[in-house]
Amino acid sequence: MGKSDVVEKGRTSAYTEGGGVKVWIKEKLEDFGFAISKTQRRFALALLLPAVVVLALVGVFPAIYCGWLSLTNINLARAAAGFKYIGFENWENLLRSPYFWNSFKITLIFMIVAVSVEFVLGLGIALVLAGRLRSKFLRTIMLIPMIMAPVVVGLCFYYLYDGFFGIIPWMLRKIGILGGNIAPLGEANIALWAVVAVDIWQWTPFMVLILLAGLESLPVAPYEAAQVDNASKWQVFTKITLPLLRPVILIAILLRVIDAFKVFDKIYVLTAGGPSSATDVLSMWTYRKSFLRFNISLGATVSLIMLYVVLIICVFLSTVLTLERKRG
Amino acid sequence: MKKITTILIYAFITIVLFVFVFHYIWMVLTSFKTRLDIFTVPPKFIFKPYLQNYIDVFTRGRFLRNFLNSAIVVACATFISVAVGTPAAYSLARFELMGKKHISMWILSIRMMPPIVAVIPFFLIASKLRILDTHGLLMLVYMTFNLPFVIWILRSFFEDVPIELEQAAILDGYSRWSIFTKVALPLVKPGLVSVTILCIIFSWNEFLFANVLTKEVAQTLPPAISVLVTTRTVQWGRVGALATLVVLPIVIFTYFIQRHMVRGLTLGAVKG
């Protein structure tokens, strides 16, 4: 209460003095970005314009076009027959289709399991490494999994998972978890977990590095205070480290969630959605529908649903990013 | 006691790092194996190195062609994105434009857009215009993820430039444009280098667009590699050699911008 009162008083006193209205108008204009001079604004817009035009062309236009496609029945397999406007039929069919919901469920499982395991592992490793991993060389090694082309990652694991000579099934057989000549990617009940494991493998280092950066930039004062107060290690972790680290954790998780939701390349190489659609994530399903079955309209509809989901997560991300930017 | 903890921690670091890059190491090892060694069970860790796989990669198949395509597309796509994105980033960082917050949010949402949303319209339009399988198309399409990225990251770098420097330049009679090019730009050089390299990495690795929009003439490396495993008999030695070669340049690049990597990967929010 006290603070806003002071601000209010400051403002009222500004009006009552000479030219008060001017000050008020200036404040309002500043809120809307009119305060900068005209030439300045022209310059700023000129710098911004090319990028906005390109982004509208390559970013917004496709989404709108998808919206139109989703209301038609374009199928490239019978392109000669032409297409017509069919309203929301695609949407209705889609929302009733068990295959779509199956695909949605698989995507969610993939996303939730992969990101939570990555986070827990990442936080654990980051806590151990905090302040101890200074070497540029070692940090580069840690970056390798996430800068590798996802196709190549998929390829490496396709090889590692091979039922006959793959090293992972071989090791699992040695410890007796896996029997016979089972190929993890060929079994409907294992394939999804095998693919999730690849994602965890690839993206845990990302979590480690971000949380490490977060941990290493935490202020020292709260920790000194905790030492004076004889706080236990667990108390320090839950009462100081976690709350201070919260924005970084949020950013890391949100970025990973969006990324995992869109996963395509690895799945394409590893299983192509199989066996019997056990790993058929939304991107994969859309790809097959549009480019192998040529049902472009249905593909566009699913991709729009994906876009909406991502946009919702994006609103959270934007808020956190903006807050964090202002703070740092 | 302290010594033991140190040793334990170094052991931990070694194991963790080894596990993280094991798949790549294994691929590199495979690339030096003969066909016989590749299919041995249990897998062989020690063997006589064999270079024929690398010779095959360069002499058979279309690796060089794909490599060249990748290089052309990546170089141009990166250059255009940085050239268009840098002024926009400066503008967003410096001026209180109307609706700035909405513009930023909009740019972020384009960056996050699932590629599958963009690929369907691009495919239809490109096939109508008969520009499928061209380098230019891929360069344009790669702007969907590169341009928003450049703007977001560089904005955070421009915001770190103290505004007093630019104010001093105004007093010295610099024009708006020369303040941007002569004062602000040189100060964000590390940022420019990092976004350039990150754009190179993203475009180099991109798969979905390249897979749908190119076939032969302009096919880049990632779709060319994916074809290798979908065929019936996979020649793992050659695949390994190819995988090694594709990742190597990226690793070298990463080493030089390692310090800015975290900042890049978190869209400028977390400074590593």
Boltz contact constraints between the chains, C-beta under 6 A:
constraints:
  - contact:
      token1: [A, 32]
      token2: [B, 98]
      max_distance: 6.0
  - contact:
      token1: [A, 33]
      token2: [B, 96]
      max_distance: 6.0
  - contact:
      token1: [A, 33]
      token2: [B, 97]
      max_distance: 6.0
  - contact:
      token1: [A, 33]
      token2: [B, 98]
      max_distance: 6.0
  - contact:
      token1: [A, 36]
      token2: [B, 95]
      max_distance: 6.0
  - contact:
      token1: [A, 36]
      token2: [B, 96]
      max_distance: 6.0
  - contact:
      token1: [A, 43]
      token2: [B, 176]
      max_distance: 6.0
  - contact:
      token1: [A, 44]
      token2: [B, 91]
      max_distance: 6.0
  - contact:
      token1: [A, 44]
      token2: [B, 95]
      max_distance: 6.0
  - contact:
      token1: [A, 44]
      token2: [B, 97]
      max_distance: 6.0
  - contact:
      token1: [A, 47]
      token2: [B, 87]
      max_distance: 6.0
  - contact:
      token1: [A, 47]
      token2: [B, 91]
      max_distance: 6.0
  - contact:
      token1: [A, 48]
      token2: [B, 88]
      max_distance: 6.0
  - contact:
      token1: [A, 48]
      token2: [B, 91]
      max_distance: 6.0
  - contact:
      token1: [A, 50]
      token2: [B, 84]
      max_distance: 6.0
  - contact:
      token1: [A, 51]
      token2: [B, 84]
      max_distance: 6.0
  - contact:
      token1: [A, 51]
      token2: [B, 85]
      max_distance: 6.0
  - contact:
      token1: [A, 51]
      token2: [B, 88]
      max_distance: 6.0
  - contact:
      token1: [A, 54]
      token2: [B, 84]
      max_distance: 6.0
  - contact:
      token1: [A, 54]
      token2: [B, 143]
      max_distance: 6.0
  - contact:
      token1: [A, 55]
      token2: [B, 110]
      max_distance: 6.0
  - contact:
      token1: [A, 58]
      token2: [B, 143]
      max_distance: 6.0
  - contact:
      token1: [A, 58]
      token2: [B, 144]
      max_distance: 6.0
  - contact:
      token1: [A, 59]
      token2: [B, 110]
      max_distance: 6.0
  - contact:
      token1: [A, 59]
      token2: [B, 144]
      max_distance: 6.0
  - contact:
      token1: [A, 62]
      token2: [B, 118]
      max_distance: 6.0
  - contact:
      token1: [A, 62]
      token2: [B, 121]
      max_distance: 6.0
  - contact:
      token1: [A, 65]
      token2: [B, 121]
      max_distance: 6.0
  - contact:
      token1: [A, 66]
      token2: [B, 117]
      max_distance: 6.0
  - contact:
      token1: [A, 66]
      token2: [B, 121]
      max_distance: 6.0
  - contact:
      token1: [A, 125]
      token2: [B, 16]
      max_distance: 6.0
  - contact:
      token1: [A, 136]
      token2: [B, 258]
      max_distance: 6.0
  - contact:
      token1: [A, 139]
      token2: [B, 258]
      max_distance: 6.0
  - contact:
      token1: [A, 140]
      token2: [B, 254]
      max_distance: 6.0
  - contact:
      token1: [A, 140]
      token2: [B, 255]
      max_distance: 6.0
  - contact:
      token1: [A, 140]
      token2: [B, 258]
      max_distance: 6.0
  - contact:
      token1: [A, 141]
      token2: [B, 17]
      max_distance: 6.0
  - contact:
      token1: [A, 141]
      token2: [B, 21]
      max_distance: 6.0
  - contact:
      token1: [A, 143]
      token2: [B, 254]
      max_distance: 6.0
  - contact:
      token1: [A, 143]
      token2: [B, 261]
      max_distance: 6.0
  - contact:
      token1: [A, 144]
      token2: [B, 21]
      max_distance: 6.0
  - contact:
      token1: [A, 145]
      token2: [B, 20]
      max_distance: 6.0
  - contact:
      token1: [A, 147]
      token2: [B, 201]
      max_distance: 6.0
  - contact:
      token1: [A, 147]
      token2: [B, 250]
      max_distance: 6.0
  - contact:
      token1: [A, 147]
      token2: [B, 254]
      max_distance: 6.0
  - contact:
      token1: [A, 148]
      token2: [B, 247]
      max_distance: 6.0
  - contact:
      token1: [A, 149]
      token2: [B, 205]
      max_distance: 6.0
  - contact:
      token1: [A, 149]
      token2: [B, 222]
      max_distance: 6.0
  - contact:
      token1: [A, 151]
      token2: [B, 207]
      max_distance: 6.0
  - contact:
      token1: [A, 151]
      token2: [B, 222]
      max_distance: 6.0
  - contact:
      token1: [A, 151]
      token2: [B, 225]
      max_distance: 6.0
  - contact:
      token1: [A, 151]
      token2: [B, 226]
      max_distance: 6.0
  - contact:
      token1: [A, 152]
      token2: [B, 243]
      max_distance: 6.0
  - contact:
      token1: [A, 152]
      token2: [B, 246]
      max_distance: 6.0
  - contact:
      token1: [A, 152]
      token2: [B, 247]
      max_distance: 6.0
  - contact:
      token1: [A, 155]
      token2: [B, 229]
      max_distance: 6.0
  - contact:
      token1: [A, 155]
      token2: [B, 243]
      max_distance: 6.0
  - contact:
      token1: [A, 156]
      token2: [B, 23]
      max_distance: 6.0
  - contact:
      token1: [A, 156]
      token2: [B, 27]
      max_distance: 6.0
  - contact:
      token1: [A, 158]
      token2: [B, 229]
      max_distance: 6.0
  - contact:
      token1: [A, 160]
      token2: [B, 23]
      max_distance: 6.0
  - contact:
      token1: [A, 165]
      token2: [B, 39]
      max_distance: 6.0
  - contact:
      token1: [A, 165]
      token2: [B, 41]
      max_distance: 6.0
  - contact:
      token1: [A, 167]
      token2: [B, 43]
      max_distance: 6.0
  - contact:
      token1: [A, 170]
      token2: [B, 42]
      max_distance: 6.0
  - contact:
      token1: [A, 205]
      token2: [B, 20]
      max_distance: 6.0
  - contact:
      token1: [A, 209]
      token2: [B, 262]
      max_distance: 6.0
  - contact:
      token1: [A, 210]
      token2: [B, 262]
      max_distance: 6.0
  - contact:
      token1: [A, 210]
      token2: [B, 266]
      max_distance: 6.0
  - contact:
      token1: [A, 210]
      token2: [B, 270]
      max_distance: 6.0
  - contact:
      token1: [A, 213]
      token2: [B, 262]
      max_distance: 6.0
  - contact:
      token1: [A, 213]
      token2: [B, 270]
      max_distance: 6.0
  - contact:
      token1: [A, 213]
      token2: [B, 272]
      max_distance: 6.0
  - contact:
      token1: [A, 248]
      token2: [B, 270]
      max_distance: 6.0
  - contact:
      token1: [A, 251]
      token2: [B, 266]
      max_distance: 6.0
  - contact:
      token1: [A, 251]
      token2: [B, 269]
      max_distance: 6.0
  - contact:
      token1: [A, 258]
      token2: [B, 112]
      max_distance: 6.0
  - contact:
      token1: [A, 262]
      token2: [B, 114]
      max_distance: 6.0
  - contact:
      token1: [A, 264]
      token2: [B, 208]
      max_distance: 6.0
  - contact:
      token1: [A, 265]
      token2: [B, 207]
      max_distance: 6.0
  - contact:
      token1: [A, 269]
      token2: [B, 226]
      max_distance: 6.0
  - contact:
      token1: [A, 283]
      token2: [B, 116]
      max_distance: 6.0
  - contact:
      token1: [A, 286]
      token2: [B, 116]
      max_distance: 6.0
  - contact:
      token1: [A, 290]
      token2: [B, 120]
      max_distance: 6.0
  - contact:
      token1: [A, 299]
      token2: [B, 120]
      max_distance: 6.0
  - contact:
      token1: [A, 300]
      token2: [B, 120]
      max_distance: 6.0
  - contact:
      token1: [A, 303]
      token2: [B, 116]
      max_distance: 6.0
  - contact:
      token1: [A, 303]
      token2: [B, 117]
      max_distance: 6.0
  - contact:
      token1: [A, 306]
      token2: [B, 114]
      max_distance: 6.0
  - contact:
      token1: [A, 307]
      token2: [B, 117]
      max_distance: 6.0
  - contact:
      token1: [A, 310]
      token2: [B, 112]
      max_distance: 6.0
  - contact:
      token1: [A, 310]
      token2: [B, 114]
      max_distance: 6.0
  - contact:
      token1: [A, 311]
      token2: [B, 109]
      max_distance: 6.0
  - contact:
      token1: [A, 314]
      token2: [B, 109]
      max_distance: 6.0
  - contact:
      token1: [A, 314]
      token2: [B, 112]
      max_distance: 6.0
  - contact:
      token1: [A, 318]
      token2: [B, 105]
      max_distance: 6.0
  - contact:
      token1: [A, 318]
      token2: [B, 108]
      max_distance: 6.0
  - contact:
      token1: [A, 321]
      token2: [B, 269]
      max_distance: 6.0
  - contact:
      token1: [A, 324]
      token2: [B, 269]
      max_distance: 6.0
